[in-house]
Amino acid sequence: MAEREYSKYQQDVIRRYYDNKDQIDEQRLSDLVTNLYLAPPKKQAKMWETAEELMNRMKIPASRVEHVMKTRDVAALAKIVEELQKGTLKRG
């Protein structure tokens, strides 16, 4: 595949996206907590997959990710988001 050349503006947009990737992922995880509370069970399965991907990408300790995914506890996921926002969660 040919290498694409981006304009200066596009390069800046891409750079800002990756500079803020952690905050974007944190916001997505926060939004997922809300959506999981409100979504019907059929839609929750995909949301849990996305939550797991986000937590792994954000380097949340594997034991915490495993616990949340095993229990599918929205409150536990909300606690992780709260700790992320406060900056008290130690990442691996």
N, C-alpha and C positions, 0 to 999 in steps of 0.2 A: 504494500500500500504506500502511496506517495506521501511524503512528509508535507503537511499543510503549513502554509505560512499565514500567520495571524497579524492583523494590524496592531499598531501600538495600543489602541484602545482595547482590543480583544485580549491582548497579552496582559494588560492591567486588570481586566475583569477576571481572567483566569487566575492570576497571581493573588488577587484579593480573596477569591473563593477558597483557594488552598490555604491562605494565611488564616482564614476564619473557619476552617473545616471543623475544628473541635467545637466551636460555638454552634455551628450549624447542626452537627450531630447531637449535641446536648439539647437543642431546641426540638429537634425531631423526636428524640426520646421522650421529652416532656409532653409533646403533643400526642404521642402514642399512649401515654398513661391516660390522658383524658379520653381518647378515642376508645381505648380498651374498656373503660367503664361504661361507655355508651353503646358500643357496637354489639350486634347480635352474635351469638356463639359461632355461627358460620364464618363470619368475617374476622373473628378474633385469631384464628389459626395463622393466617398470613401476617397479622400484626405482631404476633409473638415471634415469628421467624425474623421479621424486620428488627424487633427489639433485640433479639439475640445477636444479629449481625452488628447492630450499632454498638452494643455493649462490648463485643469482642474487638471491634475496630477502635473503640475508645480505651481499650486496655483495662477494662474493669476486671478485678481479680476473678479468675476462673471459678473459684468456689462460690462467689456471689452470683455469677452468671448461671452456674449449674443449679443453685438453690432456687433462683427466681424461675428458671425454665422448668424445673421439676415440679414446683408447686403451682406455677402459673398464677402467682399471687400479685395482683396489681398493686396492692399496698406496699409490698416489698420492692417492686419496681419504682414506685413513687418515692420510697425512702432513698434509693440509689440516686434518683434525679435530684432530690433535696440535698443530698450530700455533695453531689457534683456542683450544684449552684452555690453552696456555701464554701466549697473548696476544701472540704474535710475528708473526701474520699481519696484514699491512696491508690494510685493506679500502678499496674505492673509493668 
